[in-house]
Amino acid sequence: MNIEDAREYCLSLPGVTEDMPYGPDWVVFRIEGKIIMHIWLEAPVSTIAIKLPPALGEELRDRYNGVTAAYHLNKVHWNDIFIEDFPDDMVKEWINTSYKLVISHLPLKLRTKYE
């Protein structure tokens, strides 16, 4: 998977929008205003930053060299994924996990639109 594939997949999820709040080098993907994924366009390696449950993030970091604590984000919750190191289905699964995690923390009225 490349950056454009990750972008397209994330945008295919219901309610996801994108913007560039940090300037032209960063693309941020949101559901109901809450961030689910970051892409740094100038990264030397194709990388996405996604939010994962802390235990899952820690497990993936221990298991794979291509998963690290996110560089400029809360390292407990956010993980950098070097997406070219993994099959597309794994990357999509992790994007879905981030998406569902963020939805689970939305107010009930908003959450019911996506569950």
N, C-alpha and C positions, 0 to 999 in steps of 0.2 A: 504494500500500500504506500502511496505517496501522499504528500500534503494535500493536493487537490482532491484525491479520493477521500481522504479523511474529512475535508471540508464539505464535500458533496454529501457524504454519508450523514454527517452531523446535521446538516441543513434539511435532510430528508425526514428527520424526526419531527413529529407534530409540535408546532409552537416554537421551534428554534429559530432564533434570529442571529445575525452577526453584526458586529460593529468594530470600529478601530479606535477605542478610547485613549490608547497610549501612543498614538501616532501611526505612521504608515507601515511600521515593521511588525505590528502585533494585530492579530485578528482574534476577537473574543466572541464566543458563542454563548447565547443565553436562552433560558426558558423563564418566562415571566420576570425578566430583569435579573435573574440569578445566573451566575456564570457556571457553565458546565465544562468548557474546554477553552484553552488558549493555544494559539499557534504563533510562534515567533518566526516570521518569514526569513529572517537573516541568520537563523541557526545554522551552524556548520553541518549538522546532521538533521535529517527530517524528524522533527520532534513535535509531539503534542503534549500539553499538560492537562491532565484530567483529575477530577476529584474522585477518590475512592474511599470506601470504608477503611479506617486506619489499619485494621488487622489484615485486610486483603492487600493494601498497599505495601505493608511491611513484608508480607509473604512473597509478593512479586519481586520486591527489591532484593530479597534474600535469594530468590531462585534465578533471576535473570539479570545479566549485566546491562541489558537494554532498558531497564526500569530503574530510575533513581528518584530521590526526593526532588521535588520541583525547585528550581534554582531560586526564583524570586517570590515564592509563595509559601504558605504554611506547609511545612514539611511533614506534618502529621497527616494532613488530608489530601495534599496535592502531589501528583507524581508525574515526572517527565517520562514519556514513552518514546523510545527511538523506533518509530513505526516500521522502518524498513527491516528491522531485526525479527519481525513477527509476521505470521500468516494474517491475511486480511480478516478472517473470521475472529481471531483473537482480539485484534484491534477494535473491530466493531463491537464485540462483546464488552470490552472495557469502556468504550464510549457509551454504550447502553447502560452500563452500571453507573457511570457518572450521571447520566440523564435521569435515571430512576432515583438515584440518591438525592439529587437536587429537588426533584418533584416531591419526594417523601417529606421534605422540610418546608414545603409551601403551605400556606394557610389552606384549610380544608376546602373552601369554596373554589380556590384555584386548582388544588390537587385533583378534585373530582373531574375536571375537564380532561385529564390525561390518564387517569387510571381506569 
